Every structure is written in structure tokens, then in C-alpha cells.
Amino acid sequence: MIALISVQSILFIYAVTFLLSAISIFFIRIPVTKVVKQKGVSGFVKDSMQGITFLFSRKILACCIIFGAIINFAGAPLHIFTPIFANMVLQAGPQGYGLLQSAFAAGSIAGSLLSGKYAKRLSLAHWFLISYLISGTSLLFMPMFPNLYIAIACSFLLMMGLALVNVPLVTSILLSTPEEKRGRVMNSMGVLMSGISNPLGLLLGGWFIETYNPSWVYMGIGTFVICMGMASLFVRPFREERSKRTQRTRQQTTSM
């Protein structure tokens, strides 16, 4: 679409889709949870700190935060490098960049569907390993074989790999958090995993653009992601998460 129509038209379509998305929220029925909130600015700060404190009081949640923040930090420069990679390395221009972005979206959907179906069959450690091996290998192959069609396939696999771990990860966080604290915990998780690491990663990415070739950066990030996947096998809370989840399911079945 970027190659066929003007940027102004793209921005208009973008705005309309966001508006439709906002309107659709009115049709979603969300159950009300009774939560005791503290008033004022000091109350808001205390509520926020409760979410952060709870996150680091559970080993599984703390490990999820650390792994998520590191990967977001490492992957943030890809937002900058993708259009540069499409233009300088692939020489595909705006149309090639649009195809890569489409492959990212399709890969995310495919990964989410797959992990949603098979999430209970593997531990969180195995999901991290599979996810990061697929994503890291895709990042390694993209600059090694600078071809648009190979890059599209690798982009699909990259986002599919990252999406594979999202469903098990979020499920583990939700099941490990009491309902009355879930909002504060998820909000704190978003700040720690993305709100801090993404800007720092983008800042570092801007420096990398002026210093290194995009191909080397892709390969460096890919190698790092693979190492993180291997390291997840040695994190005990990730290995034990599946057995604890099975115990919770059995307890819920017994109580019913």
C-alpha cells in the first residue's frame, strides 16, 4: 500500500482503523472485579509499587520480567533496522518493507494460534527454547541470504517464534497472580518489560545504525536471542512451571 498510494492516504486509513477498534471496545462485556484502591497521588504510587513488589516476590514472575525485558531491549533496534535492511541490503524499497511488515503480522497470528493450542504440552523453559531458537535462527539467515523472498520467510518465522512463547508466558503470569492484584501486576509488567527496555534498545539501535552494517546487527541480535533460549533451560522456575500448572488444574477439578 505504501508503494501504491500516498503517505497521507496511509495515515488516514491508519486513523480510521484505530477509530473502529476504539468503537468496538464498547461491545465487549468485561466482568467487574472489586478492588480496594487508595486515593490521591500517593495512593496511586503505593498501588503501583504493590504491583512491582508482587512481581519480584514470585520467582516465576521475576524471571519472566527479566527475560522479557532483555529480549525487548535486544529486539527494539529491529524496528529501526527493518526499513534500512529492506532498502540497503535487499534493495527492495517501500514495497519490500511492506511485504516484510506483512510477514511479521502473519507470523504473529500463526505463532499465537499454535501456542494457544499446544501451550499445556510443554514447560515454559521449552517454549522459551523453541521460540528463541526459531527467532534467532531467522535473524541469522536474513543477512546471510540477502534475498527478498527469503527475508519474507524469515520475517514470518521470526515473529511466529516470538509469538509462540507469548501465550504460555502470559498464562503463567495470570495464573500466578491473585485476581484482585492482576491489573496492577500486568501494568507493572508492561512498564518493566517494554516501557524501560524498549526506549533504551532504540537509543542503542540509533548508535548501531551509524557504526555497524545492518547485516552484522541482525546476526548479532540473532546470536544473542539463541543464547537466551539456551539459558532458559537452566532457569528452575521455568522448568517447574508445567508441574505447578498441572497441580493447580487438578486442584480446581477436585474442588468442582
C-alpha positions, 0 to 999 in steps of 0.5 A: 500500500505504501508503494501504491498510494500516498503517505497521507492516504496511509495515515488516514486509513491508519486513523480510521482503523484505530477509530473502529477498534476504539468503537468496538471496545464498547461491545465487549462485556468485561466482568467487574472485579472489586478492588480496594484502591487508595486515593490521591497521588500517593495512593496511586504510587503505593498501588503501583509499587504493590504491583512491582513488589508482587512481581519480584516476590514470585520467582516465576514472575521475576524471571519472566520480567527479566527475560522479557525485558532483555529480549525487548531491549535486544529486539527494539533496534529491529524496528529501526533496522527493518526499513534500512535492511529492506532498502540497503541490503535487499534493495527492495524499497517501500514495497519490500518493507511492506511485504516484510511488515506483512510477514511479521503480522502473519507470523504473529497470528500463526505463532499465537494460534499454535501456542494457544493450542499446544501451550499445556504440552510443554514447560515454559523453559521449552517454549522459551527454547523453541521460540528463541531458537526459531527467532534467532535462527531467522535473524541469522539467515536474513543477512546471510541470504540477502534475498527478498523472498527469503527475508519474507520467510524469515520475517514470518518465522521470526515473529511466529517464534516470538509469538509462540512463547507469548501465550504460555508466558502470559498464562503463567503470569495470570495464573500466578497472580491473585485476581484482585492484584492482576491489573496492577501486576500486568501494568507493572509488567508492561512498564518493566518489560517494554516501557524501560527496555524498549526506549533504551534498545532504540537509543542503542539501535540509533548508535548501531545504525551509524557504526555497524552494517545492518547485516552484522546487527541482525546476526548479532541480535540473532546470536544473542536471542539463541543464547537466551533460549539456551539459558532458559533451560537452566532457569528452575522456575521455568522448568517447574512451571508445567508441574505447578500448572498441572497441580493447580488444574487438578486442584480446581477439578477436585474442588468442582 
